[in-house]
Amino acid sequence: MRPLLASSLLLAGLLAAGCTPLRSHQGYIVDADLVNAIQPGVDNRQSVLATLGTPSFASQFNQGDWYYVSRDSRNFAFNPPSPSDQLTVQISFDQSGNVSAIRRSGVEQVAKVDPYGKTTPTLGRERGFFAELFGNIGAVGAPGMGGAQGGGGRDRP
């Protein structure tokens, strides 16, 4: 009786452990003192690089703004992770490479995108499997379909 009770408790503990929240961190590890040390008009690209390190990504537009992104996520069991906290630090530079602005944003900027089913909606006619498979039979060289108009590619007057 005692081994059955012990194994039941062990199994219940393992099942309960599967429902615990999993937490993860992605991206830049933010040090608030270092981020606050960056001053517009004082720092430049080299000093920002020395202080904060390589950015998470750099913009290809607007003189190459730098972004430092930090995200904390959590999920339960087999559910997809959802962001619980996020900090994005955007550092903008002027033409000479000096810091012109620092912007911070949080998890309110995270957008959830749900794909539309398993198909992409398109304009046009609906064609079934066999219409797609056999639909071009006889269309090669037909008038109005482009390509050669018969005659084997010789120039016609």
MARKOLMAR-616525 format. One record per residue (C-alpha): residue in one letter; x, y, z. Coordinates in steps of 0.1 Angstrom, whole numbers, plus 5000, padded with zeros to 4 digits. Each point is the difference from the previous one (the first is absolute). Layout:
residues N
+------+------+-------+------+
! resn ! east ! north !   up !
+------+------+-------+------+
!    A !    X !     Y !    Z !
...
+------+------+-------+------+
END
This chain:
residues 157
+------+------+-------+------+
! resn ! east ! north !   up !
+------+------+-------+------+
!    M ! 5000 !  5000 ! 5000 !
!    R ! 5028 !  5024 ! 5009 !
!    P ! 5019 !  4996 ! 4966 !
!    L ! 4967 !  5007 ! 4981 !
!    L ! 4995 !  5032 ! 5020 !
!    A ! 5036 !  5011 ! 4995 !
!    S ! 4998 !  4994 ! 4962 !
!    S ! 4966 !  5018 ! 4998 !
!    L ! 5014 !  5031 ! 5018 !
!    L ! 5031 !  4999 ! 4977 !
!    L ! 4978 !  4998 ! 4969 !
!    A ! 4978 !  5029 ! 5013 !
!    G ! 5031 !  5021 ! 5007 !
!    L ! 5013 !  4994 ! 4965 !
!    L ! 4966 !  5009 ! 4984 !
!    A ! 4999 !  5032 ! 5021 !
!    A ! 5035 !  5009 ! 4990 !
!    G ! 4990 !  4999 ! 4963 !
!    C ! 4975 !  5029 ! 5007 !
!    T ! 5025 !  5023 ! 5016 !
!    P ! 5007 !  5033 ! 4981 !
!    L ! 5032 !  5001 ! 4980 !
!    R ! 5018 !  5033 ! 4998 !
!    S ! 5026 !  5010 ! 4975 !
!    H ! 5020 !  5031 ! 4991 !
!    Q ! 5009 !  5010 ! 4965 !
!    G ! 5022 !  5028 ! 4987 !
!    Y ! 5021 !  5027 ! 5017 !
!    I ! 5005 !  4999 ! 5038 !
!    V ! 4992 !  5035 ! 5010 !
!    D ! 5021 !  5018 ! 5026 !
!    A ! 4979 !  5031 ! 5009 !
!    D ! 5031 !  5019 ! 5012 !
!    L ! 5018 !  4995 ! 4967 !
!    V ! 4970 !  5009 ! 4979 !
!    N ! 4994 !  5032 ! 5021 !
!    A ! 5037 !  5009 ! 4995 !
!    I ! 4994 !  5006 ! 4963 !
!    Q ! 4993 !  5037 ! 4995 !
!    P ! 4988 !  5017 ! 4968 !
!    G ! 5025 !  5026 ! 4986 !
!    V ! 5028 !  4985 ! 5022 !
!    D ! 5004 !  4964 ! 4987 !
!    N ! 5008 !  4987 ! 4965 !
!    R ! 4998 !  4966 ! 4983 !
!    Q ! 5034 !  4989 ! 5014 !
!    S ! 4992 !  5009 ! 5036 !
!    V ! 4965 !  4983 ! 4998 !
!    L ! 5017 !  4969 ! 4986 !
!    A ! 5026 !  5001 ! 5028 !
!    T ! 4973 !  5005 ! 5027 !
!    L ! 4971 !  4978 ! 4988 !
!    G ! 5017 !  4976 ! 4976 !
!    T ! 4987 !  4989 ! 4966 !
!    P ! 4963 !  5008 ! 4994 !
!    S ! 4974 !  4973 ! 4995 !
!    F ! 4995 !  5015 ! 4965 !
!    A ! 5006 !  5032 ! 4981 !
!    S ! 4976 !  5018 ! 4978 !
!    Q ! 5008 !  5002 ! 4963 !
!    F ! 4983 !  5034 ! 4998 !
!    N ! 5002 !  5033 ! 5020 !
!    Q ! 5038 !  5001 ! 5003 !
!    G ! 4999 !  4964 ! 5015 !
!    D ! 4983 !  5003 ! 5033 !
!    W ! 5010 !  4973 ! 5025 !
!    Y ! 4976 !  4978 ! 5019 !
!    Y ! 5006 !  4981 ! 5032 !
!    V ! 4972 !  4975 ! 5006 !
!    S ! 4994 !  4981 ! 5032 !
!    R ! 4970 !  4976 ! 5004 !
!    D ! 4988 !  4978 ! 5029 !
!    S ! 4975 !  4973 ! 4990 !
!    R ! 4981 !  4973 ! 5017 !
!    N ! 4978 !  4971 ! 4991 !
!    F ! 4981 !  4972 ! 5016 !
!    A ! 5006 !  4964 ! 4989 !
!    F ! 4997 !  4997 ! 4962 !
!    N ! 4986 !  5035 ! 4993 !
!    P ! 5020 !  5024 ! 4979 !
!    P ! 5019 !  5026 ! 5020 !
!    S ! 4985 !  5034 ! 5006 !
!    P ! 5020 !  5031 ! 5009 !
!    S ! 4996 !  5011 ! 5036 !
!    D ! 5025 !  5029 ! 4998 !
!    Q ! 5020 !  5017 ! 4973 !
!    L ! 5023 !  5030 ! 4998 !
!    T ! 5011 !  5015 ! 4967 !
!    V ! 5026 !  5028 ! 5001 !
!    Q ! 5003 !  5019 ! 4967 !
!    I ! 5031 !  5022 ! 4997 !
!    S ! 4998 !  5025 ! 4971 !
!    F ! 5031 !  5017 ! 4985 !
!    D ! 5004 !  5032 ! 4981 !
!    Q ! 5020 !  5004 ! 4967 !
!    S ! 5033 !  5003 ! 5019 !
!    G ! 4995 !  4968 ! 5021 !
!    N ! 4990 !  5017 ! 5033 !
!    V ! 4971 !  4988 ! 5020 !
!    S ! 4970 !  5021 ! 4993 !
!    A ! 4972 !  4982 ! 5019 !
!    I ! 4993 !  4970 ! 5022 !
!    R ! 4966 !  4984 ! 5000 !
!    R ! 4987 !  4972 ! 5022 !
!    S ! 4969 !  4979 ! 4994 !
!    G ! 4986 !  4970 ! 5017 !
!    V ! 4977 !  4970 ! 4995 !
!    E ! 4972 !  5022 ! 4988 !
!    Q ! 5017 !  5001 ! 4966 !
!    V ! 4999 !  4962 ! 4996 !
!    A ! 4975 !  4991 ! 4972 !
!    K ! 4984 !  4966 ! 4999 !
!    V ! 4996 !  4988 ! 4964 !
!    D ! 4976 !  4971 ! 4994 !
!    P ! 5004 !  4984 ! 4965 !
!    Y ! 4968 !  4996 ! 4980 !
!    G ! 4995 !  4962 ! 5001 !
!    K ! 5021 !  4978 ! 4978 !
!    T ! 4995 !  5018 ! 4967 !
!    T ! 5008 !  5034 ! 4987 !
!    P ! 4969 !  5018 ! 4987 !
!    T ! 5005 !  5011 ! 4964 !
!    L ! 4979 !  5016 ! 4973 !
!    G ! 4990 !  4980 ! 4970 !
!    R ! 4981 !  4969 ! 4992 !
!    E ! 4999 !  4968 ! 5021 !
!    R ! 5016 !  4970 ! 4983 !
!    G ! 4999 !  4965 ! 5013 !
!    F ! 5028 !  4974 ! 5000 !
!    F ! 4992 !  4986 ! 4966 !
!    A ! 4995 !  5034 ! 4984 !
!    E ! 5034 !  5010 ! 5012 !
!    L ! 5015 !  4967 ! 4988 !
!    F ! 4985 !  4999 ! 4966 !
!    G ! 4990 !  5036 ! 4994 !
!    N ! 5029 !  5009 ! 4977 !
!    I ! 4995 !  4971 ! 4975 !
!    G ! 4994 !  5015 ! 4966 !
!    A ! 5009 !  5035 ! 5012 !
!    V ! 5036 !  4999 ! 4986 !
!    G ! 5001 !  5019 ! 4967 !
!    A ! 4963 !  5009 ! 5002 !
!    P ! 4991 !  5035 ! 4986 !
!    G ! 5000 !  5026 ! 5027 !
!    M ! 5021 !  4979 ! 5024 !
!    G ! 5035 !  5014 ! 4989 !
!    G ! 5028 !  4979 ! 4988 !
!    A ! 5003 !  4987 ! 4964 !
!    Q ! 4970 !  5002 ! 4978 !
!    G ! 5007 !  4968 ! 4980 !
!    G ! 5023 !  4998 ! 4970 !
!    G ! 5031 !  4989 ! 5019 !
!    G ! 5015 !  5034 ! 5009 !
!    R ! 5006 !  5013 ! 4964 !
!    D ! 4995 !  5037 ! 4993 !
!    R ! 4967 !  5007 ! 4983 !
!    P ! 4994 !  5030 ! 4977 !
+------+------+-------+------+
END
